[in-house]
Amino acid sequence: MKRVLILGSTGSIGRQALEVIKQHPEEFKVVGLSAFDNSELLAQQANEFKPSMVAIVRDSSCISELLNYKCHIITGEDAPARLVEACAADIVLNSIVGIAGLMPTVSALKKGVTLALANKESMVTAGEIIVSMAREKNTAILPVDSEHSAIFQCLQKPEGYGEIKRIILTASGGPFRDYTVDMLKDVTVDQALKHPTWSMGQKITIDSATLMNKGFEVIEAHWFFGVEYDDIEVVIHPESVVHSMVEFIDGAVLAQMGVPDMRLPIQYALSYPQRLRGMIKPLDLRGLTLTFRKPDCEKFRCLQLAYDAALKGGTYPAVLNAANEVLVDLFLKGALRFLDIPVFIEEALNRHSPIYNPSLEDIIYADWRTRDAVKKMVVN
Ligand SMILES: NC(=O)c1ccc[n+]([C@@H]2O[C@H](COP(=O)([O-])OP(=O)(O)OC[C@H]3O[C@@H](n4cnc5c(N)ncnc54)[C@H](OP(=O)(O)O)[C@@H]3O)[C@@H](O)[C@H]2O)c1
């Protein structure tokens, strides 16, 4: 039985991971859960799955009073990372949103625990450090993102990573894929939150609408699979049935397909290298038309900005991420227009003095400086 620690258990990925675990009680045991400030849901989950430890960053409604059993509680800004250090687990699922997931990722790798990584911001900001830490500790990092899980599934033996020619990442295109630039000027938060195929947390849903999410996934794919940026292509695939593809050196293209449901890639990461009985609807190909087209990087500038930052390397991807986190938050609060997101990200990247081969501290400092700079830019 695998002992599973879920960071960000109250979020979209975390809740679906618990559904998967509930379906396979003989395979998994929850040993730790964490949240930011949703004490009520965290306590409810803990009372059901009985982990020995929970962590909460802001214990707004006093979790100890909501728990109906004896459980060790960790609180404070670094609570998730301390939970990883303290809890004996076989696998850590990091489904925290944003750069807040970086230090818990580092803690899992330092400890040498298998990491199922949904927190793409860790890979985007510190991919090189993370990959080399994993190599040093001989620790597996398993992708949870559906696209990277698809590629990972296509890359199981006998093919190896050496035979990859190209990775083709599919993107639904988000709710605005058929909008003109003129129509994008006045889109509302509610419209941006209506994703056509996936149901996800708010931040990633906005990132999907701007295509920044796909840009992040390009960076993630580079670090996960060691493929150069020129060999990672994005295609818009509105049906979200092909979750991504790998082209091999002999011209063969393998795709992983299925109905869009995150419980499949979550389960695959948790059960790997085994496959377990699934809980998603079967794919019915009859009557289905699958379409693919080039993304419009003029209209969705975030995708191009991500490629540019990735190619420049150093602290640029951390700046890209920090600016994006601040701007998405402002957009969600109604304080910024949709099309201003790429404008301010570009300005932040242009103003940045990069550090190449950055340490973790350099990355955290670049993140902090960018947040401050972007907030000032927006106000002025
Ligand atoms: N949702 C998807 O389908 C999907 C697909 C692929 C990849 N991902 C990636 O998975 C990650 C999680 O996405 P999500 O959609 O599940 O997000 P979400 O629904 O917003 O959930 C985020 C989780 O992180 C916790 N959290 C937020 N801020 C935190 C902080 N500063 N410190 C510690 N914990 C914090 C939240 O706790 P509270 O509930 O207490 O706020 C919640 O448990 C993201 O990196 C996303 O890009 C998501």
The ligand as an SDF file (V2000), in Angstrom:
LIG
                    3D

 48 52  0  0  0  0  0  0  0  0999 V2000
   -6.9280   21.9040  -11.8840 N   0  0  0  0  0  0  0  0  0  0  0  0
   -6.4400   21.2250  -12.8880 C   0  0  0  0  0  0  0  0  0  0  0  0
   -7.1780   20.5550  -13.6140 O   0  0  0  0  0  0  0  0  0  0  0  0
   -4.9470   21.2440  -13.1770 C   0  0  0  0  0  0  0  0  0  0  0  0
   -4.4670   20.5780  -14.2990 C   0  0  0  0  0  0  0  0  0  0  0  0
   -3.0970   20.5540  -14.5120 C   0  0  0  0  0  0  0  0  0  0  0  0
   -2.2320   21.1910  -13.6480 C   0  0  0  0  0  0  0  0  0  0  0  0
   -2.7370   21.8560  -12.5810 N   0  0  0  0  0  0  0  0  0  0  0  0
   -1.8040   22.5550  -11.6840 C   0  0  0  0  0  0  0  0  0  0  0  0
   -2.0100   22.0560  -10.3660 O   0  0  0  0  0  0  0  0  0  0  0  0
   -1.8090   23.0890   -9.4010 C   0  0  0  0  0  0  0  0  0  0  0  0
   -3.0800   23.2320   -8.5730 C   0  0  0  0  0  0  0  0  0  0  0  0
   -4.1350   23.6530   -9.4150 O   0  0  0  0  0  0  0  0  0  0  0  0
   -5.6490   23.6500   -8.9200 P   0  0  0  0  0  0  0  0  0  0  0  0
   -6.4460   23.9860  -10.1080 O   0  0  0  0  0  0  0  0  0  0  0  0
   -5.9240   22.3990   -8.1550 O   0  0  0  0  0  0  0  0  0  0  0  0
   -5.6360   24.9080   -7.9240 O   0  0  0  0  0  0  0  0  0  0  0  0
   -6.7160   25.3140   -6.8220 P   0  0  0  0  0  0  0  0  0  0  0  0
   -8.0070   24.6440   -7.0770 O   0  0  0  0  0  0  0  0  0  0  0  0
   -6.6870   26.7860   -6.7480 O   0  0  0  0  0  0  0  0  0  0  0  0
   -6.1030   24.7030   -5.4590 O   0  0  0  0  0  0  0  0  0  0  0  0
   -4.9010   25.1790   -4.9470 C   0  0  0  0  0  0  0  0  0  0  0  0
   -4.5330   24.4460   -3.6750 C   0  0  0  0  0  0  0  0  0  0  0  0
   -3.3300   25.0390   -3.1530 O   0  0  0  0  0  0  0  0  0  0  0  0
   -3.5770   25.5980   -1.8290 C   0  0  0  0  0  0  0  0  0  0  0  0
   -2.8200   26.8360   -1.7530 N   0  0  0  0  0  0  0  0  0  0  0  0
   -3.0880   28.0110   -2.3810 C   0  0  0  0  0  0  0  0  0  0  0  0
   -2.1670   28.9500   -2.0690 N   0  0  0  0  0  0  0  0  0  0  0  0
   -1.2850   28.3520   -1.2150 C   0  0  0  0  0  0  0  0  0  0  0  0
   -0.1340   28.8010   -0.5110 C   0  0  0  0  0  0  0  0  0  0  0  0
    0.3260   30.0710   -0.6070 N   0  0  0  0  0  0  0  0  0  0  0  0
    0.5080   27.9240    0.2850 N   0  0  0  0  0  0  0  0  0  0  0  0
    0.0560   26.6530    0.4220 C   0  0  0  0  0  0  0  0  0  0  0  0
   -1.0460   26.1660   -0.1950 N   0  0  0  0  0  0  0  0  0  0  0  0
   -1.7040   27.0140   -1.0200 C   0  0  0  0  0  0  0  0  0  0  0  0
   -5.0820   25.8130   -1.7680 C   0  0  0  0  0  0  0  0  0  0  0  0
   -5.5530   25.8310   -0.4250 O   0  0  0  0  0  0  0  0  0  0  0  0
   -6.9480   26.5680   -0.0240 P   0  0  0  0  0  0  0  0  0  0  0  0
   -8.0360   25.7260   -0.6330 O   0  0  0  0  0  0  0  0  0  0  0  0
   -6.9620   26.5670    1.4450 O   0  0  0  0  0  0  0  0  0  0  0  0
   -6.8910   27.9470   -0.6300 O   0  0  0  0  0  0  0  0  0  0  0  0
   -5.5700   24.5910   -2.5560 C   0  0  0  0  0  0  0  0  0  0  0  0
   -5.5300   23.4500   -1.7520 O   0  0  0  0  0  0  0  0  0  0  0  0
   -1.4700   24.3570  -10.2190 C   0  0  0  0  0  0  0  0  0  0  0  0
   -0.0860   24.5000  -10.2960 O   0  0  0  0  0  0  0  0  0  0  0  0
   -2.0380   24.0570  -11.5950 C   0  0  0  0  0  0  0  0  0  0  0  0
   -1.3580   24.7410  -12.6270 O   0  0  0  0  0  0  0  0  0  0  0  0
   -4.0640   21.8980  -12.3320 C   0  0  0  0  0  0  0  0  0  0  0  0
  1  2  1  0
  2  3  2  0
  2  4  1  0
  4  5  1  0
  4 48  2  0
  5  6  2  0
  6  7  1  0
  7  8  2  0
  8  9  1  0
  8 48  1  0
  9 10  1  0
  9 46  1  0
 10 11  1  0
 11 12  1  0
 11 44  1  0
 12 13  1  0
 13 14  1  0
 14 15  2  0
 14 16  1  0
 14 17  1  0
 17 18  1  0
 18 19  2  0
 18 20  1  0
 18 21  1  0
 21 22  1  0
 22 23  1  0
 23 24  1  0
 23 42  1  0
 24 25  1  0
 25 26  1  0
 25 36  1  0
 26 27  1  0
 26 35  1  0
 27 28  2  0
 28 29  1  0
 29 30  1  0
 29 35  2  0
 30 31  1  0
 30 32  2  0
 32 33  1  0
 33 34  2  0
 34 35  1  0
 36 37  1  0
 36 42  1  0
 37 38  1  0
 38 39  2  0
 38 40  1  0
 38 41  1  0
 42 43  1  0
 44 45  1  0
 44 46  1  0
 46 47  1  0
M  CHG  2   8   1  16  -1
M  END
$$$$
